[in-house]
Amino acid sequence: MKATTNTKWNNAFLALVFAFMYLPIFYLILYSFNAGGTMNAFTGFTWEHYQAVFEDTRLIGIVMNTFLVALLSALIATTIGTMGAIYIYYTKKRRTKNTLLSLNNVLMVSPDVIIGASLLILFTMLGFSLGFSSVLLSHIAFSIPIVVLMVLPKLYEMNDSMISAAQDLGANSGQVFSRILIPSITPGILSGFFMAFTYSLDDFAVTFFVTGNGFTTLAVEIYSRARRGVSLEINALSALMFLFTLLLVLGYYFIQQYGHNKRAQQMKAIGKRAGSDRAVKNG
């Protein structure tokens, strides 16, 4: 009885948390269809705010810039972060490994404002012009620790005996890396990529410090427009971004499910083959 009561309270608390998180988003999406032009009262349904978003060529250009930065930074950060995670995993000295992990974790918990200000000072000292390149480098910098934390658990879950067996069978380092190591940690690599992509997509604080020369991203543009006054075009744009993020999460979920099912089928096939071999030997 007590356990049932606790479960009910837990479910109620969870529902309250989700309502607190999602109701403002649904409220924003609802008023993106408001014909009244304000968020004071819903006067009728219209698509004009979405039409205005697609007719705004400057805004479309900013969206393309944002996706380009997010995609490039996620790809580069995933490559570097994966290599970094592998290096940390195979580091023999415990003190060195703990130091590298601590440095990585410090970057994860550091406030975005501090990271943005530090990168701005660095670029200024180096005489680096602010714009696309500075934003891209900054997004790569804060995405790498995320990828490392996504990939490392998969490395610890990996069966090291597979690598030893491959080496005993004559596989060289390249074959071990491409056919054993990378396939084993692919779920972690995909997780790191999607996390890096979404972090880059909605980053504001770091980008606000390092953008310049007419280059801007969607988060900074929405902030700038919101300061000039509430426009339902912002609601429409935010609704589209929310929908895209939702589709991204669903796509990632289905990719993970596909990979899980494929691995399960492979393990089942290996088990059947081993059983057949055993039956032949016994026969």
QUIBELWO-V961080 format. One record per pair of residues at least 12 apart in sequence whose C-alpha atoms are under 6 Angstrom apart, sorted by the first residue. I is the first residue (numbers start at 1). GAP is how many residues later the second one is. Records with the same first field share a line. If there is no record, write none. Layout:
# QUIBELWO-V961080
I = GAP / GAP
This chain:
# QUIBELWO-V961080
28 = 207
29 = 210
32 = 200 / 203 / 204
33 = 12 / 13
49 = 184
50 = 186
62 = 155
63 = 155
66 = 151
69 = 67
70 = 127 / 130 / 131
73 = 66 / 67
74 = 119 / 122 / 123
77 = 63 / 66 / 67
78 = 69 / 115
81 = 63 / 66 / 67
85 = 63 / 67
104 = 41
112 = 93 / 94
113 = 92
116 = 90 / 93
120 = 90
130 = 80 / 81 / 82
131 = 80 / 81 / 82 / 84
135 = 75 / 76
139 = 61
143 = 53
147 = 45
150 = 38 / 42
151 = 37 / 38
154 = 31 / 34
204 = 15 / 16
